[in-house]
Each structure stands twice: as C-alpha cells, then as structure tokens.
Amino acid sequence: MKTLLLRTEDGRMKAIGGADSAVLRPGEPVFVPEPLTDWVSIVAPAIRISRLGMNIKPSFARQYYHETAAVHLLMPSDASVLPVAPLFCDRCIAPGAWADVDTLGGCGLTAAVLDREDRELLRLGSDITFRELDCDNMISFVSRYMTLKTGDMIVFGDHSLHLGTPGLDTRVTAEIFGAPTLDIRLK
C-alpha cells in the first residue's frame, strides 16, 4: 500500500510517497517524538483506491475510488533535513473511518484539537467541496507514473488544515463533507 501526498509547488503537482509502516490503524494513538517543535500536525482529505490500475483516463477514474476520509499527518516541521520523503517517517499517517463518496451530503473539511477534558483548543475549517478535489484528474496524473493498487491512499495536501505543533495528551477530530471520520489521540 502506498500513501501519496499531492501538493502544488511552483505551479506543478508534486507527489510525496509513503510506506506501509507509516500508516496507523483508525483510532490508534499517534505517538509524537520529542522534541514536539520538530513536528507539525495536519489534517487533509484523502481517497482510497479500490482497484488495480495504471494509465487511467480521467473519464474512467471514478471506477477506481469509492471512499474518502480525513487523514491526520504528523509531518517534520523542517522536511529539508530529512534524508527521505516526510511520509516515510514511521507511524505518521492516521486515517479516519472511510465514508462512501456516494453518501456524502455536506461540504467542507473541519478539524478540532481538544484537551484532555475535551475542551476545544482550536477549530479550523475549509469550504472545499468534493468536486474541488478533482479526484479524477489526480488519479489520472498519478497513474501515469505508477500502478495504483487496492488500498493505496491519495491525500490532497493543497486542501489541508495546519493545526500547528502537536500537543501531548490532546485529541484531534475531523469531519469531511458532512461525515465525522477522524478521532485520534496524540500521546
């Protein structure tokens, strides 16, 4: 399983890959390495690939995904010091529960950081619609360079919410397109 973080940099799409060991199971706590200031907490929309494909045309791409979720990414605050791509860091990707894209009723991505007593410390939101993710063209773009396999994730970094430096003993929740999907603890 691959995890790809897509970002637009200097007007060009850039993909950062990840490894199997970097992905946590839904609900599993995220252990933040010390010092905390070396890390940033991000929540972004993602889709999960549902079948094998390569060189997929945009008009057929919808057949290759059925689920979306909010995904928490623990990223180095200074990625330039790493000898590998940031998503290769172990256990840095925490997907939420996957929701069927055909059942989505709302729009937007919201994320909240809560303290130990579930008091809200921070809430961020975006009015992004599912259509604005442009999933079909993103799948077509990525599939020109690699074979997409069942279970691969494409994370849309251009639509991410930056929660800042993670706090220990906090909880991150997120809702995407009307579906609550993410609920994790940072330890």
C-alpha positions in Angstrom: 0.0 0.0 0.0 1.2 3.4 -1.0 0.3 6.8 0.5 0.7 9.7 -1.8 0.5 13.3 -0.6 -0.2 15.6 -3.6 0.8 19.2 -3.4 1.1 22.0 -5.9 4.5 23.7 -5.7 5.7 26.4 -8.2 2.6 25.7 -10.3 3.4 21.9 -10.7 1.9 18.9 -9.0 4.3 17.1 -6.7 3.7 13.7 -5.1 5.4 12.6 -1.9 5.3 8.8 -1.3 4.9 6.9 1.9 5.5 3.4 3.2 3.2 0.7 4.7 4.7 1.0 8.1 3.8 4.7 8.3 0.1 4.2 8.4 -1.7 3.7 11.7 -5.0 1.8 12.1 -8.1 4.0 12.6 -8.3 5.1 16.2 -4.8 4.1 17.1 -3.0 6.8 19.1 -0.3 8.9 17.5 3.0 9.0 19.5 4.8 12.3 18.8 8.6 12.0 19.1 10.4 14.6 21.2 11.0 17.5 20.7 7.5 18.4 19.8 8.6 21.5 18.0 10.2 19.3 15.3 6.7 18.3 14.2 3.5 19.8 12.7 0.0 18.4 12.8 -2.0 18.4 9.6 -5.5 17.1 8.6 -6.2 16.6 4.9 -8.9 15.0 2.7 -8.0 11.7 1.1 -9.4 9.0 -1.1 -8.7 5.3 -1.1 -8.1 3.4 -4.3 -10.4 0.4 -4.7 -8.9 -1.5 -7.7 -5.7 -2.0 -9.6 -5.0 0.4 -12.4 -2.3 2.2 -14.5 -2.6 4.9 -17.1 -6.2 5.7 -16.1 -8.1 8.2 -18.1 -10.0 10.9 -16.2 -13.3 9.7 -17.6 -12.7 6.2 -16.1 -11.1 7.3 -12.8 -14.3 7.3 -10.8 -14.3 3.5 -11.1 -11.1 3.4 -9.0 -12.2 5.0 -5.8 -15.3 4.8 -3.6 -14.3 6.1 -0.2 -13.0 9.3 1.4 -11.7 10.2 4.8 -10.0 12.9 6.8 -6.4 11.9 7.4 -4.1 13.2 10.2 -0.4 13.6 9.1 2.4 14.2 11.5 5.0 16.0 9.4 8.5 17.2 10.2 8.4 21.0 10.7 11.6 21.2 8.5 11.3 18.5 5.9 14.5 19.6 4.2 16.6 18.0 7.0 15.3 14.5 6.3 17.2 12.1 4.0 13.9 10.6 2.8 10.5 11.9 1.9 8.5 13.1 5.0 5.8 10.4 4.7 8.4 7.6 5.1 8.5 8.5 8.8 7.1 5.6 10.7 3.6 5.8 12.0 3.0 9.4 10.9 -0.3 8.8 8.9 -3.6 8.2 10.8 -6.6 7.8 8.5 -10.1 8.3 9.9 -13.0 6.0 9.2 -13.7 5.8 5.5 -17.0 7.1 4.1 -18.6 6.1 0.8 -18.4 9.1 -1.5 -21.9 8.4 -2.9 -23.4 9.0 0.5 -21.8 12.4 1.3 -24.2 15.1 1.9 -22.3 18.1 3.0 -19.3 20.1 2.0 -16.2 21.2 3.8 -13.4 19.9 6.0 -13.3 20.8 9.7 -10.8 19.8 12.3 -10.6 20.4 16.1 -8.0 20.0 18.7 -9.4 19.1 22.2 -7.6 18.9 25.5 -7.7 16.0 28.0 -11.1 17.2 29.3 -12.4 17.5 25.7 -12.4 21.3 25.8 -11.8 22.8 22.3 -8.4 24.4 21.9 -8.5 25.0 18.2 -11.0 24.6 15.4 -10.2 25.1 11.7 -12.4 24.7 8.6 -12.4 24.9 4.9 -15.4 25.2 2.5 -13.9 22.7 0.0 -16.4 20.6 -2.0 -15.7 17.0 -3.1 -15.7 18.2 -6.7 -13.0 20.7 -6.0 -10.6 17.9 -5.0 -10.6 16.9 -8.7 -10.1 13.3 -7.8 -10.5 12.0 -11.4 -7.6 14.2 -12.8 -5.4 13.4 -9.8 -5.8 9.7 -10.2 -5.1 10.1 -13.9 -2.0 12.1 -13.1 -0.6 9.7 -10.6 -1.4 6.5 -12.6 0.8 7.7 -15.4 3.9 7.2 -13.2 2.9 4.2 -11.0 0.4 1.4 -10.7 -2.3 2.2 -8.2 -3.3 -0.8 -6.1 -6.3 -1.6 -3.9 -5.8 0.2 -0.6 -3.5 3.0 -1.8 -4.3 6.4 -0.5 -4.1 9.8 -2.2 -4.0 12.7 0.2 -4.8 16.2 -1.1 -2.2 18.4 0.6 -3.4 21.6 -1.2 -6.6 21.4 0.9 -5.0 20.5 4.3 -5.7 22.2 7.6 -2.5 23.1 9.5 -3.0 22.5 13.2 0.5 23.6 14.2 2.8 22.0 16.7 1.1 18.9 18.2 0.3 18.9 21.9 0.7 15.8 24.1 -2.5 14.4 25.6 -4.7 16.1 23.1 -7.3 14.8 20.7 -7.8 15.6 17.1 -11.2 15.2 15.5 -12.3 15.9 11.9 -15.4 15.9 9.7 -15.2 15.7 5.9 -18.1 16.5 3.6 -20.7 16.0 6.3 -19.2 12.7 7.7 -17.4 12.6 11.0 -14.3 10.4 10.3 -11.3 11.2 12.4 -10.9 10.8 16.1 -7.3 10.2 17.4 -5.3 11.0 20.5 -1.8 12.4 20.4 0.5 10.9 23.0 
